[in-house]
Amino acid sequence: MKVSGHGVKGESDPIQPHMSLESDFLGNISEELKAYLKEGNAKNIAKYFGSNLTLSILGENGVYTKYQSEIMLNTFFNQHKPKSVKLTQSSNANNGYQYFTFLLATEQANYRVFIKIGTGSNNHTIEELRVDKN
């Protein structure tokens, strides 16, 4: 009887390579967002905004255009200069969204920044951004 070797049990299979690419991209976007938050760079954050998004900055809530949202975020950064940023939570939900929560320390206070990113149809856009006092 001849035994043929088709592979060793326990070898790793490249299962779901698409998922790892997706995870890598979302990991990269969280690092980019962290850097832009630390710089107080509303313009670079806004490159991820959809044409409209839900924005809440210290209780000012609404759905705004990309341009309006960038201006409002820039105003926040001008009044609250970032000192440090820490990613405190990240989740990849089954509903096609990625969620990030950052702790943003400024000279005046600490803020919690929540970002919701839609990941549908190969287009990763920020659909919601909230800044609340921590």
Secondary structure as GFF3:
##gff-version 3
##sequence-region A 1 134
A	DSSP	alpha_helix	17	39	.	.	.	ID=ss1
A	DSSP	alpha_helix	42	46	.	.	.	ID=ss2
A	DSSP	beta_strand	49	57	.	.	.	ID=ss3
A	DSSP	beta_strand	60	65	.	.	.	ID=ss4
A	DSSP	alpha_helix	66	79	.	.	.	ID=ss5
A	DSSP	beta_strand	82	92	.	.	.	ID=ss6
A	DSSP	beta_strand	97	106	.	.	.	ID=ss7
A	DSSP	beta_strand	110	118	.	.	.	ID=ss8
A	DSSP	three_ten_helix	120	122	.	.	.	ID=ss9
A	DSSP	beta_strand	125	133	.	.	.	ID=ss10
###
